[in-house]
């Protein structure tokens, strides 16, 4: 089932995400299952960190655009990232 949102609401939600990520967001890539919720401890092994940069995402006008970042190897790229 598809959910349709008013374009103004959709853009505001995406823009809020951009604001909440801040000026130096990072994407952490782990092995294993996802934690039960945002307050639970991380599970698995940290495989790598991607520094997304100060403009990782730009404000939305229909889409949430992303810009390139830099990947830092944490020395353990032998696992499989769980999505």
GIVEN-V866444 format. One record per residue. N is the residue number from 1. RES is the residue in one small letter. SS is DSSP state (h for helix, s for strand, l for the rest). Layout:
N | RES | SS
N | RES | SS
This chain:
1 | x | l
2 | x | l
3 | x | l
4 | x | l
5 | x | l
6 | x | l
7 | x | h
8 | x | h
9 | x | h
10 | x | h
11 | x | h
12 | x | h
13 | x | h
14 | x | h
15 | x | h
16 | x | h
17 | x | h
18 | x | h
19 | x | h
20 | x | h
21 | x | h
22 | x | l
23 | x | l
24 | x | l
25 | x | s
26 | x | s
27 | x | s
28 | x | s
29 | x | s
30 | x | s
31 | x | l
32 | x | l
33 | x | l
34 | x | l
35 | x | l
36 | x | l
37 | x | l
38 | x | l
39 | x | l
40 | x | l
41 | x | l
42 | x | l
43 | x | l
44 | x | l
45 | x | l
46 | x | s
47 | x | s
48 | x | s
49 | x | s
50 | x | s
51 | x | s
52 | x | s
53 | x | s
54 | x | l
55 | x | l
56 | x | l
57 | x | s
58 | x | l
59 | x | l
60 | x | l
61 | x | l
62 | x | l
63 | x | l
64 | x | l
65 | x | l
66 | x | s
67 | x | l
68 | x | l
69 | x | l
70 | x | s
71 | x | s
72 | x | s
73 | x | s
74 | x | l
75 | x | l
76 | x | l
77 | x | l
78 | x | l
79 | x | l
80 | x | l
81 | x | l
82 | x | l
83 | x | l
